[in-house]
Amino acid sequence: MPFFKKKPVVIEAIQFTGNFDEIEKFVGGDAELRDGKLVVATLEGPLNASLDDWIIKGIKGEFYPCKPDIFDATYERVGEKMG
């Protein structure tokens, strides 16, 4: 059976720390708060994100939440967006 590894791809992401307005702007308005949980529109439909989860913008412009431990194991900071 063959083995595969992820290609090195740079993504944009923001961590949910209660900063709903920033998250809403990041995802283009496709987010809401329901019962203290962040709900983000994804290609698979609305998904819940908890406090400290990361919201990732994928390579095709899609958004999805990611748990902090998975994010830390998968990604490393490479820079900061200017402007």
PDB file of N, CA, C and O in Angstrom:
ATOM      1  N   MET A   1       0.844  -1.169   0.000  1.00  0.00           N
ATOM      2  CA  MET A   1       0.000   0.000   0.000  1.00  0.00           C
ATOM      3  C   MET A   1       0.896   1.241   0.000  1.00  0.00           C
ATOM      4  O   MET A   1       1.858   1.290   0.766  1.00  0.00           O
ATOM      5  N   PRO A   2       0.606   2.249  -0.840  1.00  0.00           N
ATOM      6  CA  PRO A   2       1.446   3.447  -0.892  1.00  0.00           C
ATOM      7  C   PRO A   2       1.216   4.364   0.310  1.00  0.00           C
ATOM      8  O   PRO A   2       0.167   4.311   0.952  1.00  0.00           O
ATOM      9  N   PHE A   3       2.209   5.202   0.604  1.00  0.00           N
ATOM     10  CA  PHE A   3       2.120   6.208   1.660  1.00  0.00           C
ATOM     11  C   PHE A   3       2.013   7.583   1.018  1.00  0.00           C
ATOM     12  O   PHE A   3       2.495   7.791  -0.095  1.00  0.00           O
ATOM     13  N   PHE A   4       1.382   8.525   1.718  1.00  0.00           N
ATOM     14  CA  PHE A   4       1.222   9.890   1.229  1.00  0.00           C
ATOM     15  C   PHE A   4       1.510  10.871   2.342  1.00  0.00           C
ATOM     16  O   PHE A   4       1.372  10.532   3.517  1.00  0.00           O
ATOM     17  N   LYS A   5       1.910  12.088   1.990  1.00  0.00           N
ATOM     18  CA  LYS A   5       2.030  13.157   2.967  1.00  0.00           C
ATOM     19  C   LYS A   5       1.387  14.413   2.396  1.00  0.00           C
ATOM     20  O   LYS A   5       1.285  14.573   1.180  1.00  0.00           O
ATOM     21  N   LYS A   6       0.955  15.298   3.283  1.00  0.00           N
ATOM     22  CA  LYS A   6       0.329  16.532   2.846  1.00  0.00           C
ATOM     23  C   LYS A   6       1.355  17.410   2.138  1.00  0.00           C
ATOM     24  O   LYS A   6       2.515  17.485   2.543  1.00  0.00           O
ATOM     25  N   LYS A   7       0.908  18.068   1.079  1.00  0.00           N
ATOM     26  CA  LYS A   7       1.755  19.041   0.404  1.00  0.00           C
ATOM     27  C   LYS A   7       1.887  20.268   1.305  1.00  0.00           C
ATOM     28  O   LYS A   7       0.965  20.592   2.054  1.00  0.00           O
ATOM     29  N   PRO A   8       3.013  20.937   1.235  1.00  0.00           N
ATOM     30  CA  PRO A   8       3.145  22.155   2.046  1.00  0.00           C
ATOM     31  C   PRO A   8       2.278  23.269   1.452  1.00  0.00           C
ATOM     32  O   PRO A   8       2.577  23.801   0.383  1.00  0.00           O
ATOM     33  N   VAL A   9       1.220  23.603   2.152  1.00  0.00           N
ATOM     34  CA  VAL A   9       0.271  24.615   1.700  1.00  0.00           C
ATOM     35  C   VAL A   9       0.117  25.642   2.816  1.00  0.00           C
ATOM     36  O   VAL A   9      -0.047  25.278   3.980  1.00  0.00           O
ATOM     37  N   VAL A  10       0.169  26.908   2.468  1.00  0.00           N
ATOM     38  CA  VAL A  10      -0.029  27.972   3.444  1.00  0.00           C
ATOM     39  C   VAL A  10      -1.515  28.307   3.493  1.00  0.00           C
ATOM     40  O   VAL A  10      -2.139  28.541   2.458  1.00  0.00           O
ATOM     41  N   ILE A  11      -2.075  28.329   4.688  1.00  0.00           N
ATOM     42  CA  ILE A  11      -3.493  28.634   4.880  1.00  0.00           C
ATOM     43  C   ILE A  11      -3.627  29.860   5.783  1.00  0.00           C
ATOM     44  O   ILE A  11      -2.684  30.248   6.472  1.00  0.00           O
ATOM     45  N   GLU A  12      -4.809  30.454   5.765  1.00  0.00           N
ATOM     46  CA  GLU A  12      -5.138  31.507   6.716  1.00  0.00           C
ATOM     47  C   GLU A  12      -6.034  30.896   7.785  1.00  0.00           C
ATOM     48  O   GLU A  12      -6.867  30.039   7.489  1.00  0.00           O
ATOM     49  N   ALA A  13      -5.862  31.337   9.023  1.00  0.00           N
ATOM     50  CA  ALA A  13      -6.677  30.812  10.117  1.00  0.00           C
ATOM     51  C   ALA A  13      -6.774  31.858  11.219  1.00  0.00           C
ATOM     52  O   ALA A  13      -5.911  32.723  11.367  1.00  0.00           O
ATOM     53  N   ILE A  14      -7.847  31.751  11.981  1.00  0.00           N
ATOM     54  CA  ILE A  14      -8.055  32.626  13.130  1.00  0.00           C
ATOM     55  C   ILE A  14      -8.610  31.777  14.262  1.00  0.00           C
ATOM     56  O   ILE A  14      -9.457  30.912  14.038  1.00  0.00           O
ATOM     57  N   GLN A  15      -8.135  32.025  15.475  1.00  0.00           N
ATOM     58  CA  GLN A  15      -8.604  31.251  16.620  1.00  0.00           C
ATOM     59  C   GLN A  15      -9.813  31.935  17.246  1.00  0.00           C
ATOM     60  O   GLN A  15      -9.833  33.155  17.408  1.00  0.00           O
ATOM     61  N   PHE A  16     -10.823  31.138  17.599  1.00  0.00           N
ATOM     62  CA  PHE A  16     -12.028  31.653  18.245  1.00  0.00           C
ATOM     63  C   PHE A  16     -11.767  31.806  19.731  1.00  0.00           C
ATOM     64  O   PHE A  16     -11.662  30.822  20.464  1.00  0.00           O
ATOM     65  N   THR A  17     -11.664  33.052  20.162  1.00  0.00           N
ATOM     66  CA  THR A  17     -11.399  33.361  21.565  1.00  0.00           C
ATOM     67  C   THR A  17     -12.511  34.233  22.142  1.00  0.00           C
ATOM     68  O   THR A  17     -12.306  34.959  23.114  1.00  0.00           O
ATOM     69  N   GLY A  18     -13.701  34.149  21.522  1.00  0.00           N
ATOM     70  CA  GLY A  18     -14.804  35.021  21.896  1.00  0.00           C
ATOM     71  C   GLY A  18     -14.892  36.221  20.968  1.00  0.00           C
ATOM     72  O   GLY A  18     -15.751  37.084  21.144  1.00  0.00           O
ATOM     73  N   ASN A  19     -14.011  36.278  19.984  1.00  0.00           N
ATOM     74  CA  ASN A  19     -13.896  37.376  19.035  1.00  0.00           C
ATOM     75  C   ASN A  19     -14.825  37.181  17.831  1.00  0.00           C
ATOM     76  O   ASN A  19     -14.375  37.094  16.689  1.00  0.00           O
ATOM     77  N   PHE A  20     -16.128  37.115  18.113  1.00  0.00           N
ATOM     78  CA  PHE A  20     -17.099  36.791  17.065  1.00  0.00           C
ATOM     79  C   PHE A  20     -17.038  37.751  15.887  1.00  0.00           C
ATOM     80  O   PHE A  20     -17.104  37.316  14.737  1.00  0.00           O
ATOM     81  N   ASP A  21     -16.913  39.048  16.150  1.00  0.00           N
ATOM     82  CA  ASP A  21     -16.903  40.018  15.046  1.00  0.00           C
ATOM     83  C   ASP A  21     -15.743  39.769  14.085  1.00  0.00           C
ATOM     84  O   ASP A  21     -15.909  39.874  12.870  1.00  0.00           O
ATOM     85  N   GLU A  22     -14.572  39.440  14.625  1.00  0.00           N
ATOM     86  CA  GLU A  22     -13.417  39.120  13.775  1.00  0.00           C
ATOM     87  C   GLU A  22     -13.660  37.853  12.953  1.00  0.00           C
ATOM     88  O   GLU A  22     -13.335  37.794  11.767  1.00  0.00           O
ATOM     89  N   ILE A  23     -14.230  36.856  13.598  1.00  0.00           N
ATOM     90  CA  ILE A  23     -14.526  35.588  12.905  1.00  0.00           C
ATOM     91  C   ILE A  23     -15.542  35.833  11.797  1.00  0.00           C
ATOM     92  O   ILE A  23     -15.367  35.360  10.674  1.00  0.00           O
ATOM     93  N   GLU A  24     -16.590  36.560  12.106  1.00  0.00           N
ATOM     94  CA  GLU A  24     -17.630  36.836  11.111  1.00  0.00           C
ATOM     95  C   GLU A  24     -17.049  37.555   9.901  1.00  0.00           C
ATOM     96  O   GLU A  24     -17.392  37.239   8.762  1.00  0.00           O
ATOM     97  N   LYS A  25     -16.171  38.518  10.146  1.00  0.00           N
ATOM     98  CA  LYS A  25     -15.516  39.234   9.041  1.00  0.00           C
ATOM     99  C   LYS A  25     -14.619  38.274   8.254  1.00  0.00           C
ATOM    100  O   LYS A  25     -14.609  38.307   7.024  1.00  0.00           O
ATOM    101  N   PHE A  26     -13.866  37.420   8.956  1.00  0.00           N
ATOM    102  CA  PHE A  26     -12.947  36.477   8.321  1.00  0.00           C
ATOM    103  C   PHE A  26     -13.685  35.534   7.374  1.00  0.00           C
ATOM    104  O   PHE A  26     -13.193  35.239   6.285  1.00  0.00           O
ATOM    105  N   VAL A  27     -14.865  35.059   7.782  1.00  0.00           N
ATOM    106  CA  VAL A  27     -15.611  34.095   6.962  1.00  0.00           C
ATOM    107  C   VAL A  27     -16.619  34.774   6.029  1.00  0.00           C
ATOM    108  O   VAL A  27     -17.433  34.096   5.403  1.00  0.00           O
ATOM    109  N   GLY A  28     -16.571  36.084   5.934  1.00  0.00           N
ATOM    110  CA  GLY A  28     -17.457  36.789   5.006  1.00  0.00           C
ATOM    111  C   GLY A  28     -18.904  36.817   5.445  1.00  0.00           C
ATOM    112  O   GLY A  28     -19.803  36.846   4.604  1.00  0.00           O
ATOM    113  N   GLY A  29     -19.149  36.808   6.753  1.00  0.00           N
ATOM    114  CA  GLY A  29     -20.510  36.895   7.271  1.00  0.00           C
ATOM    115  C   GLY A  29     -21.204  35.567   7.485  1.00  0.00           C
ATOM    116  O   GLY A  29     -22.321  35.538   8.002  1.00  0.00           O
ATOM    117  N   ASP A  30     -20.573  34.458   7.102  1.00  0.00           N
ATOM    118  CA  ASP A  30     -21.199  33.139   7.221  1.00  0.00           C
ATOM    119  C   ASP A  30     -20.932  32.482   8.568  1.00  0.00           C
ATOM    120  O   ASP A  30     -20.458  31.348   8.635  1.00  0.00           O
ATOM    121  N   ALA A  31     -21.245  33.218   9.657  1.00  0.00           N
ATOM    122  CA  ALA A  31     -21.068  32.686  11.010  1.00  0.00           C
ATOM    123  C   ALA A  31     -22.148  33.272  11.910  1.00  0.00           C
ATOM    124  O   ALA A  31     -22.670  34.357  11.653  1.00  0.00           O
ATOM    125  N   GLU A  32     -22.469  32.544  12.958  1.00  0.00           N
ATOM    126  CA  GLU A  32     -23.412  33.051  13.959  1.00  0.00           C
ATOM    127  C   GLU A  32     -23.120  32.393  15.298  1.00  0.00           C
ATOM    128  O   GLU A  32     -22.446  31.365  15.373  1.00  0.00           O
ATOM    129  N   LEU A  33     -23.638  33.001  16.342  1.00  0.00           N
ATOM    130  CA  LEU A  33     -23.528  32.424  17.683  1.00  0.00           C
ATOM    131  C   LEU A  33     -24.854  31.783  18.048  1.00  0.00           C
ATOM    132  O   LEU A  33     -25.904  32.418  17.954  1.00  0.00           O
ATOM    133  N   ARG A  34     -24.807  30.514  18.467  1.00  0.00           N
ATOM    134  CA  ARG A  34     -26.000  29.795  18.922  1.00  0.00           C
ATOM    135  C   ARG A  34     -25.669  29.116  20.236  1.00  0.00           C
ATOM    136  O   ARG A  34     -24.791  28.255  20.292  1.00  0.00           O
ATOM    137  N   ASP A  35     -26.361  29.497  21.284  1.00  0.00           N
ATOM    138  CA  ASP A  35     -26.147  28.887  22.607  1.00  0.00           C
ATOM    139  C   ASP A  35     -24.686  28.904  23.027  1.00  0.00           C
ATOM    140  O   ASP A  35     -24.190  27.922  23.581  1.00  0.00           O
ATOM    141  N   GLY A  36     -23.991  30.007  22.769  1.00  0.00           N
ATOM    142  CA  GLY A  36     -22.594  30.146  23.170  1.00  0.00           C
ATOM    143  C   GLY A  36     -21.600  29.451  22.270  1.00  0.00           C
ATOM    144  O   GLY A  36     -20.396  29.512  22.519  1.00  0.00           O
ATOM    145  N   LYS A  37     -22.077  28.792  21.229  1.00  0.00           N
ATOM    146  CA  LYS A  37     -21.198  28.115  20.276  1.00  0.00           C
ATOM    147  C   LYS A  37     -21.161  28.903  18.976  1.00  0.00           C
ATOM    148  O   LYS A  37     -22.154  29.496  18.556  1.00  0.00           O
ATOM    149  N   LEU A  38     -20.010  28.893  18.362  1.00  0.00           N
ATOM    150  CA  LEU A  38     -19.852  29.509  17.055  1.00  0.00           C
ATOM    151  C   LEU A  38     -20.304  28.504  16.002  1.00  0.00           C
ATOM    152  O   LEU A  38     -19.911  27.339  16.046  1.00  0.00           O
ATOM    153  N   VAL A  39     -21.118  28.942  15.067  1.00  0.00           N
ATOM    154  CA  VAL A  39     -21.563  28.092  13.968  1.00  0.00           C
ATOM    155  C   VAL A  39     -21.024  28.707  12.681  1.00  0.00           C
ATOM    156  O   VAL A  39     -21.292  29.870  12.379  1.00  0.00           O
ATOM    157  N   VAL A  40     -20.262  27.919  11.926  1.00  0.00           N
ATOM    158  CA  VAL A  40     -19.620  28.385  10.708  1.00  0.00           C
ATOM    159  C   VAL A  40     -20.187  27.619   9.521  1.00  0.00           C
ATOM    160  O   VAL A  40     -20.322  26.397   9.563  1.00  0.00           O
ATOM    161  N   ALA A  41     -20.516  28.355   8.461  1.00  0.00           N
ATOM    162  CA  ALA A  41     -20.977  27.715   7.227  1.00  0.00           C
ATOM    163  C   ALA A  41     -19.777  27.051   6.549  1.00  0.00           C
ATOM    164  O   ALA A  41     -18.751  27.691   6.320  1.00  0.00           O
ATOM    165  N   THR A  42     -19.915  25.764   6.233  1.00  0.00           N
ATOM    166  CA  THR A  42     -18.850  25.017   5.554  1.00  0.00           C
ATOM    167  C   THR A  42     -19.432  24.363   4.305  1.00  0.00           C
ATOM    168  O   THR A  42     -20.638  24.435   4.068  1.00  0.00           O
ATOM    169  N   LEU A  43     -18.588  23.736   3.519  1.00  0.00           N
ATOM    170  CA  LEU A  43     -19.064  23.027   2.327  1.00  0.00           C
ATOM    171  C   LEU A  43     -19.972  21.858   2.697  1.00  0.00           C
ATOM    172  O   LEU A  43     -20.813  21.445   1.898  1.00  0.00           O
ATOM    173  N   GLU A  44     -19.802  21.318   3.919  1.00  0.00           N
ATOM    174  CA  GLU A  44     -20.616  20.195   4.391  1.00  0.00           C
ATOM    175  C   GLU A  44     -21.850  20.664   5.164  1.00  0.00           C
ATOM    176  O   GLU A  44     -22.591  19.839   5.697  1.00  0.00           O
ATOM    177  N   GLY A  45     -22.077  21.962   5.230  1.00  0.00           N
ATOM    178  CA  GLY A  45     -23.174  22.517   6.002  1.00  0.00           C
ATOM    179  C   GLY A  45     -22.645  23.198   7.248  1.00  0.00           C
ATOM    180  O   GLY A  45     -21.431  23.252   7.447  1.00  0.00           O
ATOM    181  N   PRO A  46     -23.531  23.724   8.102  1.00  0.00           N
ATOM    182  CA  PRO A  46     -23.077  24.433   9.292  1.00  0.00           C
ATOM    183  C   PRO A  46     -22.387  23.497  10.282  1.00  0.00           C
ATOM    184  O   PRO A  46     -22.876  22.403  10.563  1.00  0.00           O
ATOM    185  N   LEU A  47     -21.233  23.948  10.813  1.00  0.00           N
ATOM    186  CA  LEU A  47     -20.501  23.175  11.814  1.00  0.00           C
ATOM    187  C   LEU A  47     -20.256  24.040  13.043  1.00  0.00           C
ATOM    188  O   LEU A  47     -20.008  25.241  12.927  1.00  0.00           O
ATOM    189  N   ASN A  48     -20.325  23.426  14.219  1.00  0.00           N
ATOM    190  CA  ASN A  48     -20.070  24.123  15.480  1.00  0.00           C
ATOM    191  C   ASN A  48     -18.578  24.218  15.739  1.00  0.00           C
ATOM    192  O   ASN A  48     -17.809  23.310  15.424  1.00  0.00           O
ATOM    193  N   ALA A  49     -18.192  25.342  16.321  1.00  0.00           N
ATOM    194  CA  ALA A  49     -16.826  25.532  16.789  1.00  0.00           C
ATOM    195  C   ALA A  49     -16.898  25.983  18.240  1.00  0.00           C
ATOM    196  O   ALA A  49     -17.727  26.823  18.593  1.00  0.00           O
ATOM    197  N   SER A  50     -16.049  25.441  19.065  1.00  0.00           N
ATOM    198  CA  SER A  50     -15.988  25.800  20.474  1.00  0.00           C
ATOM    199  C   SER A  50     -14.911  26.848  20.699  1.00  0.00           C
ATOM    200  O   SER A  50     -14.087  27.112  19.823  1.00  0.00           O
ATOM    201  N   LEU A  51     -14.931  27.437  21.876  1.00  0.00           N
ATOM    202  CA  LEU A  51     -13.907  28.393  22.258  1.00  0.00           C
ATOM    203  C   LEU A  51     -12.530  27.747  22.087  1.00  0.00           C
ATOM    204  O   LEU A  51     -12.337  26.591  22.462  1.00  0.00           O
ATOM    205  N   ASP A  52     -11.601  28.470  21.537  1.00  0.00           N
ATOM    206  CA  ASP A  52     -10.213  28.061  21.259  1.00  0.00           C
ATOM    207  C   ASP A  52     -10.044  27.236  19.989  1.00  0.00           C
ATOM    208  O   ASP A  52      -8.910  26.963  19.595  1.00  0.00           O
ATOM    209  N   ASP A  53     -11.134  26.827  19.331  1.00  0.00           N
ATOM    210  CA  ASP A  53     -11.002  26.162  18.034  1.00  0.00           C
ATOM    211  C   ASP A  53     -10.472  27.169  17.013  1.00  0.00           C
ATOM    212  O   ASP A  53     -10.657  28.378  17.158  1.00  0.00           O
ATOM    213  N   TRP A  54      -9.823  26.659  15.999  1.00  0.00           N
ATOM    214  CA  TRP A  54      -9.328  27.482  14.896  1.00  0.00           C
ATOM    215  C   TRP A  54     -10.315  27.409  13.745  1.00  0.00           C
ATOM    216  O   TRP A  54     -10.886  26.351  13.482  1.00  0.00           O
ATOM    217  N   ILE A  55     -10.519  28.521  13.060  1.00  0.00           N
ATOM    218  CA  ILE A  55     -11.314  28.556  11.835  1.00  0.00           C
ATOM    219  C   ILE A  55     -10.318  28.707  10.697  1.00  0.00           C
ATOM    220  O   ILE A  55      -9.577  29.687  10.623  1.00  0.00           O
ATOM    221  N   ILE A  56     -10.315  27.730   9.822  1.00  0.00           N
ATOM    222  CA  ILE A  56      -9.337  27.661   8.733  1.00  0.00           C
ATOM    223  C   ILE A  56     -10.002  28.025   7.419  1.00  0.00           C
ATOM    224  O   ILE A  56     -11.121  27.599   7.131  1.00  0.00           O
ATOM    225  N   LYS A  57      -9.292  28.825   6.622  1.00  0.00           N
ATOM    226  CA  LYS A  57      -9.705  29.085   5.239  1.00  0.00           C
ATOM    227  C   LYS A  57      -8.894  28.142   4.381  1.00  0.00           C
ATOM    228  O   LYS A  57      -7.669  28.247   4.321  1.00  0.00           O
ATOM    229  N   GLY A  58      -9.574  27.214   3.713  1.00  0.00           N
ATOM    230  CA  GLY A  58      -8.906  26.196   2.910  1.00  0.00           C
ATOM    231  C   GLY A  58      -8.381  26.736   1.599  1.00  0.00           C
ATOM    232  O   GLY A  58      -8.562  27.911   1.281  1.00  0.00           O
ATOM    233  N   ILE A  59      -7.733  25.877   0.843  1.00  0.00           N
ATOM    234  CA  ILE A  59      -7.065  26.288  -0.387  1.00  0.00           C
ATOM    235  C   ILE A  59      -8.031  26.703  -1.492  1.00  0.00           C
ATOM    236  O   ILE A  59      -7.625  27.342  -2.462  1.00  0.00           O
ATOM    237  N   LYS A  60      -9.305  26.344  -1.352  1.00  0.00           N
ATOM    238  CA  LYS A  60     -10.308  26.753  -2.342  1.00  0.00           C
ATOM    239  C   LYS A  60     -11.244  27.822  -1.790  1.00  0.00           C
ATOM    240  O   LYS A  60     -12.299  28.089  -2.366  1.00  0.00           O
ATOM    241  N   GLY A  61     -10.853  28.436  -0.666  1.00  0.00           N
ATOM    242  CA  GLY A  61     -11.653  29.503  -0.081  1.00  0.00           C
ATOM    243  C   GLY A  61     -12.734  29.031   0.865  1.00  0.00           C
ATOM    244  O   GLY A  61     -13.523  29.840   1.355  1.00  0.00           O
ATOM    245  N   GLU A  62     -12.787  27.738   1.131  1.00  0.00           N
ATOM    246  CA  GLU A  62     -13.783  27.178   2.043  1.00  0.00           C
ATOM    247  C   GLU A  62     -13.330  27.377   3.491  1.00  0.00           C
ATOM    248  O   GLU A  62     -12.138  27.544   3.748  1.00  0.00           O
ATOM    249  N   PHE A  63     -14.260  27.361   4.420  1.00  0.00           N
ATOM    250  CA  PHE A  63     -13.953  27.530   5.836  1.00  0.00           C
ATOM    251  C   PHE A  63     -14.381  26.296   6.607  1.00  0.00           C
ATOM    252  O   PHE A  63     -15.373  25.649   6.269  1.00  0.00           O
ATOM    253  N   TYR A  64     -13.618  25.976   7.654  1.00  0.00           N
ATOM    254  CA  TYR A  64     -13.995  24.868   8.525  1.00  0.00           C
ATOM    255  C   TYR A  64     -13.288  25.012   9.865  1.00  0.00           C
ATOM    256  O   TYR A  64     -12.184  25.551   9.931  1.00  0.00           O
ATOM    257  N   PRO A  65     -13.921  24.533  10.934  1.00  0.00           N
ATOM    258  CA  PRO A  65     -13.288  24.593  12.258  1.00  0.00           C
ATOM    259  C   PRO A  65     -12.311  23.435  12.460  1.00  0.00           C
ATOM    260  O   PRO A  65     -12.432  22.380  11.837  1.00  0.00           O
ATOM    261  N   CYS A  66     -11.341  23.664  13.347  1.00  0.00           N
ATOM    262  CA  CYS A  66     -10.329  22.660  13.657  1.00  0.00           C
ATOM    263  C   CYS A  66      -9.997  22.760  15.143  1.00  0.00           C
ATOM    264  O   CYS A  66      -9.768  23.855  15.656  1.00  0.00           O
ATOM    265  N   LYS A  67      -9.969  21.638  15.825  1.00  0.00           N
ATOM    266  CA  LYS A  67      -9.636  21.608  17.245  1.00  0.00           C
ATOM    267  C   LYS A  67      -8.186  22.050  17.453  1.00  0.00           C
ATOM    268  O   LYS A  67      -7.333  21.773  16.610  1.00  0.00           O
ATOM    269  N   PRO A  68      -7.895  22.735  18.568  1.00  0.00           N
ATOM    270  CA  PRO A  68      -6.550  23.278  18.793  1.00  0.00           C
ATOM    271  C   PRO A  68      -5.429  22.238  18.755  1.00  0.00           C
ATOM    272  O   PRO A  68      -4.355  22.521  18.224  1.00  0.00           O
ATOM    273  N   ASP A  69      -5.654  21.035  19.309  1.00  0.00           N
ATOM    274  CA  ASP A  69      -4.589  20.030  19.310  1.00  0.00           C
ATOM    275  C   ASP A  69      -4.266  19.537  17.901  1.00  0.00           C
ATOM    276  O   ASP A  69      -3.101  19.308  17.576  1.00  0.00           O
ATOM    277  N   ILE A  70      -5.281  19.376  17.072  1.00  0.00           N
ATOM    278  CA  ILE A  70      -5.072  18.965  15.676  1.00  0.00           C
ATOM    279  C   ILE A  70      -4.378  20.086  14.910  1.00  0.00           C
ATOM    280  O   ILE A  70      -3.460  19.838  14.129  1.00  0.00           O
ATOM    281  N   PHE A  71      -4.825  21.321  15.140  1.00  0.00           N
ATOM    282  CA  PHE A  71      -4.215  22.474  14.476  1.00  0.00           C
ATOM    283  C   PHE A  71      -2.731  22.556  14.820  1.00  0.00           C
ATOM    284  O   PHE A  71      -1.894  22.717  13.931  1.00  0.00           O
ATOM    285  N   ASP A  72      -2.402  22.445  16.110  1.00  0.00           N
ATOM    286  CA  ASP A  72      -1.011  22.539  16.549  1.00  0.00           C
ATOM    287  C   ASP A  72      -0.150  21.411  15.979  1.00  0.00           C
ATOM    288  O   ASP A  72       1.031  21.621  15.704  1.00  0.00           O
ATOM    289  N   ALA A  73      -0.714  20.235  15.801  1.00  0.00           N
ATOM    290  CA  ALA A  73       0.033  19.102  15.257  1.00  0.00           C
ATOM    291  C   ALA A  73       0.218  19.203  13.742  1.00  0.00           C
ATOM    292  O   ALA A  73       1.106  18.564  13.177  1.00  0.00           O
ATOM    293  N   THR A  74      -0.629  20.014  13.083  1.00  0.00           N
ATOM    294  CA  THR A  74      -0.652  20.059  11.629  1.00  0.00           C
ATOM    295  C   THR A  74      -0.021  21.317  11.048  1.00  0.00           C
ATOM    296  O   THR A  74       0.565  21.266   9.967  1.00  0.00           O
ATOM    297  N   TYR A  75      -0.127  22.442  11.743  1.00  0.00           N
ATOM    298  CA  TYR A  75       0.288  23.731  11.191  1.00  0.00           C
ATOM    299  C   TYR A  75       1.326  24.423  12.068  1.00  0.00           C
ATOM    300  O   TYR A  75       1.385  24.203  13.277  1.00  0.00           O
ATOM    301  N   GLU A  76       2.142  25.264  11.436  1.00  0.00           N
ATOM    302  CA  GLU A  76       3.047  26.144  12.143  1.00  0.00           C
ATOM    303  C   GLU A  76       2.953  27.526  11.523  1.00  0.00           C
ATOM    304  O   GLU A  76       2.703  27.661  10.325  1.00  0.00           O
ATOM    305  N   ARG A  77       3.154  28.554  12.340  1.00  0.00           N
ATOM    306  CA  ARG A  77       3.047  29.940  11.865  1.00  0.00           C
ATOM    307  C   ARG A  77       4.194  30.223  10.907  1.00  0.00           C
ATOM    308  O   ARG A  77       5.346  29.887  11.183  1.00  0.00           O
ATOM    309  N   VAL A  78       3.864  30.855   9.761  1.00  0.00           N
ATOM    310  CA  VAL A  78       4.886  31.211   8.787  1.00  0.00           C
ATOM    311  C   VAL A  78       4.948  32.719   8.535  1.00  0.00           C
ATOM    312  O   VAL A  78       5.848  33.190   7.839  1.00  0.00           O
ATOM    313  N   GLY A  79       4.011  33.473   9.087  1.00  0.00           N
ATOM    314  CA  GLY A  79       4.020  34.918   8.885  1.00  0.00           C
ATOM    315  C   GLY A  79       2.717  35.526   9.319  1.00  0.00           C
ATOM    316  O   GLY A  79       1.860  34.865   9.905  1.00  0.00           O
ATOM    317  N   GLU A  80       2.583  36.793   9.023  1.00  0.00           N
ATOM    318  CA  GLU A  80       1.402  37.568   9.400  1.00  0.00           C
ATOM    319  C   GLU A  80       0.932  38.334   8.181  1.00  0.00           C
ATOM    320  O   GLU A  80       1.747  38.894   7.448  1.00  0.00           O
ATOM    321  N   LYS A  81      -0.376  38.367   7.953  1.00  0.00           N
ATOM    322  CA  LYS A  81      -0.931  39.116   6.823  1.00  0.00           C
ATOM    323  C   LYS A  81      -0.788  40.603   7.096  1.00  0.00           C
ATOM    324  O   LYS A  81      -1.121  41.080   8.181  1.00  0.00           O
ATOM    325  N   MET A  82      -0.305  41.310   6.131  1.00  0.00           N
ATOM    326  CA  MET A  82      -0.124  42.759   6.281  1.00  0.00           C
ATOM    327  C   MET A  82      -1.364  43.482   5.775  1.00  0.00           C
ATOM    328  O   MET A  82      -1.994  43.062   4.804  1.00  0.00           O
ATOM    329  N   GLY A  83      -1.702  44.575   6.449  1.00  0.00           N
ATOM    330  CA  GLY A  83      -2.812  45.423   5.992  1.00  0.00           C
ATOM    331  C   GLY A  83      -4.045  45.061   6.585  1.00  0.00           C
ATOM    332  O   GLY A  83      -5.071  45.679   6.301  1.00  0.00           O
TER     333      GLY A  83
END
